[in-house]
Amino acid sequence: MTGFHVAQVNIGRIVAPLDGPELADFVAQLPEINALADHSPGFVWRMVDDDGEDSTGLRPDGDDGMLLINCSTWESVEALRDFAYHTDHLRVLSRRREWFQRLDGPHQALWWVPAGHHPSVAEAMERIATLREQGPGPLAFTFRDPHPAPVAAG
């Protein structure tokens, strides 16, 4: 263990209001996919809103209500990758164009946090901005260009 966990954020602008019929299938699958994450090897924490179930009530861009955020921490990039691309999460991910608009620029970022740290919405949005402005690096990276965990001072 390095004393660090990998944090991930992804954002998406939904094609219609969350309570509309266009998003009904997406919303119906959230409890199942969140439970899958919660019980996946290497999972540590995920961001939730005041209802404590998911993060759909958070507003990373103010009052618009159309931009959703998902943020979590994992023991390793490999554990996160396994969940994202080798579980039923991929089934939902493969349908993202039905529910989310294509964004200009990055919609996902990964970065290292001290074990036990829970990123805020502002911190997560800053990491996407860092990736957009600077490209992949130790402060924000992607699955395609991962960076190693920092070496803990000791």
N, C-alpha and C positions, 0 to 999 in steps of 0.2 A: 504494500500500500504506500502511496506517495503522500498522503495527507491532503490530497486534492480530489475533487470530483469534477466530472465534466458537466457543464450546464448547457442546455440547449433551449433555444427559443425559435418558434416559428409563428409567423403572422399570416393572415389571409383576409382579404376583403370579400365578404360573402356577396353572392349574386342577388340576394333578396333578404328581407328581414328574417331574423332567426326563428320567429314564430310563424313564418309563412309556409305554405305547402311545398315550396321549392326546396326547403331545408329540412323537411320533416324526417326524411330517411337518415340524413346526417345526424340530426339531434337524437333520433331514436337509438343510434349506435354509440353515442358518447358514453353511457354508463358501462357498456360491455368493453369498449376499448380502454377506458380509464382503469377498469378493474384488471384488464390484461396487463397494462403497464404496471399497476401497483403490485402485481404478483410476479413480475418478470425478474429473472436473475439480474442483479446489478442495479435495479431501480432503487433510488434513494428518496426522492421527494418530487411532488408536482404542485404547481401553482393552482390555487382555487380562489374563487370569489367568495363573497359573504355567505352564499348558500352552502359552501363547503364541498360541493360535488364536482364542479369543473370550473373553468375560468371564463365561461361565455359571458358572464356579467361584468367583466373588467373592460374598461374603455381606454386602450392605449393611445388613442388619438383624440380624446375629448368626448364630446357628446354624439358624434356621428353614429355610433352603434353598429357600423358595418365592418369594422376591422376587429378581428378576433385574434387573441394571443394565446399561445400555449407555451409553457416554460416548465422544465423539469431538470433534475440533476440525477446523475448516474455514476456508478463506480468507475466506468471506463467508456471510452469511445466505442469499443467493441460491444459492450453490453447494450448501449443505445442503438448501435447499428443493427444488432441482432433483433431487438424489439421492432425497430422501424421497418426492416426489410425481410424478416424471416418469421413473422407471426401474422395473425389475422389483421394486424394493423395495416399491412400492405394492401389487403382487400379494400379497406376504406381509403387509404392513400391513393390507390389507383383511380378512384372516382372523384378526386379533388376538383377537376375541371367542371364537374356538374354543379358544385357548390361554391367555388371560389373563383374570383376574377384573376387573370394573369397580372402579376405585379411587375412594374419596372424595377429592376434591381433585386438585391437579395431579399428573400423572405424567411431565411433561416440562418442562424449563427450558432456556433459552439464556442465555448471558452472554459477555462479552468477556474474553479472557485475553491477556497479552502473547504475541507470536509465540514459539513454542518451549516454552511452558508446557504441561505435561500434568497436568490435574486429577486429584486423588486421589478415591477413593470418598467419603471424608468431605466434601471440598469440593463434589462433585457433589450429594450428599444435602443439604448446607446450602443449595444454590441452589434445590432443590425446596422446602425448608422456607421459604426467603425468599419465594418466589413464593406459597406457601400463606398465609403470615402477612401479607405486605405488598402482594400483587398485583403486576402487571407494573411494572417500573421498570428503571433502569439496572443494578441488581445481578442481576436475573433477569427474563427476559421470554419471550414466546411468539412464534410465527410471526405471530399475529394482531396483536400489539402490539410490533413490533421496536423496538429502540433503537439509535441509531448508535454506532459504535465510539468509544471515548474519543479525545481528541486527545493525541497523544504529547507529553510535555514535551520541550522542546528548547531 
